[in-house]
């Protein structure tokens, strides 16, 4: 399985894009890109080396929470779980729905 740890410059770009779109200004997670343009956030105590060793033995998709999908047009789409975890930061592009 292809595992890519997102480095600081790319993480900064991701946060800038999420800030512009949703108002998210920080992601306190180690970001890991796995196949199919999925970005997972990991906040545990394992090192990158330990994660790579685990990836050799098992599917890495068990590490962290699926948070972001990179779309073909360079847009980022938050997963439902990410919207719940980051809901206190999200302050842009909110649609309020009433009973009508």
TARA-V543763 format. One line per field, one symbol per residue. phi: phi as a letter, one per 30 degrees, with the letter a starting at -180 (. if undefined). psi: psi as a letter, one per 20 degrees, with the letter a starting at -180 (. if undefined). burial: b if it has 16 or more other C-alpha atoms within 10 Angstrom, else e. A space follows every 10 residues. Layout:
# TARA-V543763
phi=???
psi=???
burial=???
This chain:
# TARA-V543763
phi=.dbbdddedd dddddddddd dbjdcabdbd cbcceiiccc cbbdcddddd ddddddcbdd ddcicdcbcd decidccddd dddddceddd bbhcccccdd
psi=popopprggh hgggggghgg gijpiqolqp ppprrkkppq ppjajqrhgh ghghhhhrpi iipapogqpp rhkjqppqrg hhhghjhhho jqlpppprh.
burial=eeeeebeeee beebbbbbbe bbbbbeeeeb bbbbeeebbb bbeeeeeeee ebeebeeeeb bebbbbbbbb eeeeebbbbe ebbeebeeeb eeeeeeeeee
